[in-house]
Amino acid sequence: MAAHYHERVQRAQAEMARQDVDALVIGVGSDLIYFAGYPVHPSSRPTLLLIPKTGEAQLMVPVLEAPRVKTLGIPFALVAWSETDNPTEMAAHILRAGGAQHIAAGDELWARWLVRIQNYYPEAQWSNGGAIVRELRMRKDAAEIEAMTEASHRTDAAWQEYVGSVRFAGLTERHAIDLLVPILEKHGLVTHGGICASGPNSASPHHSTGERIIQTGDAVVFDFGGTYAHYHSDIARMVHVGEPSDEYRTVYDVVLRANMAAFDAVKPGVQCQNVDKAARDLITAAGYGEYFIHRVGHGLGLDIHEEPYLVSGNALTLEEGMTFSDEPGIYMPGKFGVRIEDACVCLATGGMKLNEAPRELLVVE
């Protein structure tokens, strides 16, 4: 894996040269995992990755973390600072000594560390490093796509096991999610819960899972996922408890067709907004346009939401290796909502769905 991280830093350096940036400062978060494979938790002790435009990157860590970092084989120079050191002053000194005049700060660098470094190096020019990192992370390499495919397949398997073993009527939404989480973990995923929205709550796309009891006649949305090798899956599937109404069947069919319309629009060179438009036009033509109240998709990878965003007004064109959700929905206030979501990747030949759990209407007792 060391070669992956060297290659990613080199790509960042090429982008820095293109944008005339002398150094990039990365804080704790998914950017640090991307560049160094280091999933450290945020704390009161800063961990910083300093990437110069040329030369070797340096990873600054608290001295108590250094033994663990060494076992990970991170392929960059290690700078361990002690409890009596001033790490932000040290970072400013390294940047100044390297001749960095234009410095970019990664999006996940805490403001408290950024401001302190700036105070020790006030003569430098600072800019947003997100413009550099975003260009790299949007386009997944083969190893990243492999991890995301595995995460999605494990999520599919967990869902199939879950719906085959749970009786939903009488459960609270919270209990229903609590039964799903250990099945996801059994399939090797790290998870932090998800959304279960039942009955009229399903008309709220980001409903806070609560104590409502699932009843016969309810539509139930499950939006969930997990991580595998740090990469996310993200899926939405539904069950209907008891026989659904004709209206629900109609809406479900429209959303399912919209999901496929968006997917069919995926290919290199297509603008992100046109993938959204493919689903939105179908839903609007069916008479439900006002009830589709969010974008059709978001980028997916080390973060659950990242670039690219498939939304009206985004003229960014899809490229091979971009990964994102496909999740049209219709939300009928006071009645029910329907959302069907898959993770997808753009290949040279078009789109590929990473999720293959059945999308057809599932009616349960």
N, C-alpha and C positions, 0 to 999 in steps of 0.2 A: 504493500500500500504506500510505502514511502515515495515511490515514483509518482503515484497519483498526486500527492501533495506538492512535490517539487514542480510538477507540470502545471498545477493550478496556480501556484505562486508565479511561475514564469508567465502564464497567461495574464495574471493580474499586472505584472510588471510591464508587459507589452501594452496593456490598456492604459496604465499610468503614463507611459511614454507618449501615447497618443493624446492623452488629456493634459499633458504637461504637469504631472503631479510627481513630486520628488519622493514622497513616502506615504504609506497607508497604515493607519493605526486601527487594529481590529480588537474589539472587546469580547467579553464572554457572551456566547450564544451560538446560533447556528452558523454564523460566518466563521467562527473559530473551529467548529467541527468541520466545515467545508475545507478550510485551508490546512488544518493541522490534525484533524481527527481527534480533537481533544474536547470531550463533553463535560467540562468542569462546570460546577454550579456557580451562579453569581454570589458574591459575598462582599464583606467589608474590606477584603484584601484584593486589590486589582490584579487581574491577569491580562496581559496585553501582548498582542502579536504585532511587531513592527516590521513592515515590509518596505524596503527601500526600492527605488526605481531600478537599481542595479545592485548586484551582490546578494549576500545571504540574509534571509529573514532571521529575526531574533524573537524568541518567546520569553517574555518576562513572567515569572511565577513567584509566589511566596516560597521561601526556602523550605517550609514544611510540606509543600506540594512537590518539590523537586524529585524525591525518590520515586514517586508514582509516575511522574512524567517520563523519567528515564526508562522505566519498564515498558512504556508505550512505544518506544522507538520513534518518537517524533523527530523528523529529519531537519531540525533547525537549531541554530545556536541557542543554548539555554542560558538565561540570565536569571539567577535566583537571588531575590532580595530578602534581607533579614528584617526582623521585627523593628530594628532600630533604624532601618533605611527609610528614605522618602522615595517611594517607587515612581511617583509622577515626576519628581525632579530628576530622577534617574532616566526616565523615558525622554524628558526634554533634552537632557544632556546627550543621549544617544542620537536623537534626531538632529540636534545642532552639530554634533561632531561629524555626522554623515553628510552635512551640507544641505539638509532638507530645508528649502525655503517655502515651497508650496506643499502643504500636508493635508491629506484627506482623512476624515474621521469616518469609520464604519458606522452604519445605522444603529448597531447594537452597543456602541461604546457609551457607557453611562455619562450623563452630563457632568456628574461630580468629578470624574477623572479627566474628561476633556477640558473642563474649565481650569483645573489645576495645572494640567500640562501647558495650556495656553498662558497661564500666569507666569510659568517658568520660561516660556519661549514666546514672548509677546511680539517679537519682530517677524515671526513666521506668518504666512498667509494660510488660512484654513478654508476647506471646502467640504462638501458632503461626499463621502466615499461610497455612498450607496450607488451612485452612477457608475462606479467601476465594478463593484461586486455584482450588481444586478446583471450586467452584461455577461458575466461568467455563469452565474447560478441558474439563469433561465434555461440554458442549454445543457441538458444532462448528458453525461458520458455513459458508456456502456455499463460500467459498474453501478452507477446510480440507478439506471433504468432496471437493472437486474434486481437491486434491493427493493425498489418500489413495486416491481412485479411480484416479488416474493411476499411483500407486505400485503398486497391486494389479494393474492391467492389465499393466504392464510386467513384474511378477513372474510373472504367468501366462505371458506370451509367452516369458520366459526359461526357465521350466520346460518348456514344450512343445519348445523348441529343444534343451534339455539332454537330455531323455529320448529324443528322436529321434536323438541323435548319440553317445550313450555306451554302451559295453558294460560292464556292471557287474561281472560275475564276474571275479575276479582283482585288482580294485582294492582298495586299503585304504580304510577309511572316510575317512581324511584326504585321500587322493588324489581320492576321489569329490567331496568338498566343494571341493577346490582346482580341479576342473574346472568346477564350477558358478559359482564367484565371478566369473570373467571374463565369463561369459555374462550374469550380472546386470548387471555394469558396462557391457557392450556395449549393454544396453537402458536405460542412463542412470540406473542406481541406484547409490547409495553403500552398500556392504555391508561387513560385518566377519565374514564366514563364516556358520556355522550349525551345525546338528546333523545328522550322519549316523550312524544307529544300526542295525547289521545283526545278523541272527540273534537270539540271546538278548539282545544289547545293546538291541534295540528294545523290550524290556520295561522299560527304564529311561527314564522320560519326559524327564529332563534328562541323558541320557548324554553323557559327554565324548568327542567324536569322537576316535578313536585309530587304532591300526595294525592292527586286526583286518582280515583279508582277507575280502571279500565272496565268498560261495560259492553254488553252485547249491543251491537249497532254502531260501535266506535270505529272510525278510521284511526290508525296509529302509525305515526312516522317515527322511524328509528334512523338517526344520523350519527354515525360513529366511525371508529377506526382505531388504528394503533400504529406503533412504529416498529420497524425491523431494521437493524443496523442503522438506526437513527433516522430512517426515511419513513414518511407517513403514508398510510392508506387513508382514504376518506370515501365513505359510501353512505347512501341513504336508500333504505328499503322500507316497505310498508306491509302491514297486515290489516285486514278488515275483520273485525270480530262479528261473526254472523253475516247474514246475507246483506250485501250493500244495496243501496237505492240505485235506480236507473241513472240519476244525476251523478252519483259518485262513479259509476262505471264509465259514463261518458267522459267525465273529467280525467279519470285515470288513463283512459285511452288517449286523450289529447296530450297529456304529459308524457306518456310513453313514446308517442310519435314525435313529440318535440325533442325528447332526449336523443332519438335516432337522427332527427333532422340536423341537430347541432353536430353530432358525431360525423355524419356524412359530409358536413361542410369542412371538416378538418383536413388540411393539406398544406404543405409548405407554400408560402407566398400569399395565403389568405389572411386578410386583416382580422385581428381578434374580434372587432366589432361585428364582423359579418358572420362569425359563428353564433354570437348572441342573436343576431338578426334572424338567422335561419330558424331558431327555436321560437323567437318572439313573433315572427310573422305567422307561423303556424298556429300558435296559441291565439293570436289576435284574430285571425281568420275564423277560428272556431267560436269567437265571441267572448273570450276570457282574457283579453289583453290587459284590462285594468287590474286583474288579480295575479298577474305575474310581476312581482314587486321587487325583484333583485336581479343582479347580473346572472348570466347563465353559467359562469364558471370563474374559478380563480386558480392561479398557479399552485403547484403542490410539490413538495420535496422535503427538505430538512425542516421547513416550516409548513404548518397546515394551510396558511395563506401567504403566498408570495407571488412575484411576477411569473408569468404574464396574467393580466386580468382580462377575461372575455366579457367586455361590456361596451355598450354604445359609446362612441367617441374615442375609443382606443384604436388608432390606426396602425399600431404595431403589427407586423406580419409574422405569422407563425413560421418557425424554423424547425428542422429536424432536431429532435431531442427535447423539445419543450413538453412539459407535463402539466396537466391541469385537470380540474373537475369539469364534468358535464352534468349540470343539475337544474334543469328547468323545474318550475313549480307553479301551481295554481292554488290560491289561498282564498277560500270563501268564508268571510267573517261570520262567526257564530255557528258555522256548520262543520266544515272540515277543510283540511289542506292535503295536497298531494305533491310529493317531491320524489324524484327518482334520480339518484346521483351515482356516477361512475368516475373513477380515475382513468385518464386517457394520456396517451403519448402521441406526439406527431412524428411520424416516420417519413422517409423519402417518398413512400407510396401512398401516404394518407394517414388516417388515424388508426390507432389500435387501443381497444379497451383493455385496461388492466384488471377490471372486475368482470366476472362472468356469473356471479350469483343471479339466479332467475329474476327477471324484471316483471314477469307477468303478475297480474292481480292475484294476490294470495288471500283467500278467505279461510279463516280458522274458526273453530267452534267457540 
